[in-house]
């Protein structure tokens, strides 16, 4: 068991590298929980990369759990880390991720019992310029980000397109959405392990109701530490509701702009 945990921890550290507390114009904090416990790898993913005067972030959730889904995670993160630093528009980056994931599925399907039709992933790609109040995103059927601004919460649904791996089923190209992200805003990215957690009676976690109680407004006092505090509040709330951490994989990223690096 000790050896299995050591291997799992090493794999997770290499693939899901810890996010830096500060990059470009952003403060960041993250949390990851695999459904199988510490000695398991999961199907959720996240990564960050620097492009030309902007920070790009991906968060996603591949279908299934355990080792088969983890191989899909490897493919998506590898493609993101290759293409995200390049000076291409967000829609082109998204198209390249789709193409790369489809090649991965086609290769895995060759001469095996692997069924590519059963493999897909939701994902959200976010681009935040170092200066300026506008952020951009492309959603592949992923849960929308939650923005806290001046005491008000908003789900930023944008214009979703089909999950990665399912684009061939319909003629819908990746579409970019924009939204305001100012220096006193906080943004929460998450996977469905958060919103689909249920208590013993089958009642889903009351996401927006509980979100209204979290201490978003204090982030600027000690930004990075406070972003971690918000994530800890969320985990405490979901454990209180469900009786334990979710049975599904769970990944979350909280982010906020530097005040000196953003202009309204």
Secondary structure, DSSP 8 states (H G I E B T S, - for coil): -HHHHHHHHHHHHHHS----SEETTEEEEEEEE-TT-TT---SEEEEEEEETTEEEEEEEEESS-SHHHHHHHHHHHHHHHHHTTSS--HHHHHHHHHHHHHHHHHHHHTTSS--GGG--EEEEEEEEESSSSEEEEEEEB---EEEEETTEEEEE-------BT-GGGS------EEEE--TT-EEEEE-HHHHT-B-TT--B--HHHHHTTS-GGGGGGSHHHHHHHHHHHHHHHHHHHHSSS-SS-EEEEEEEE-GGG---
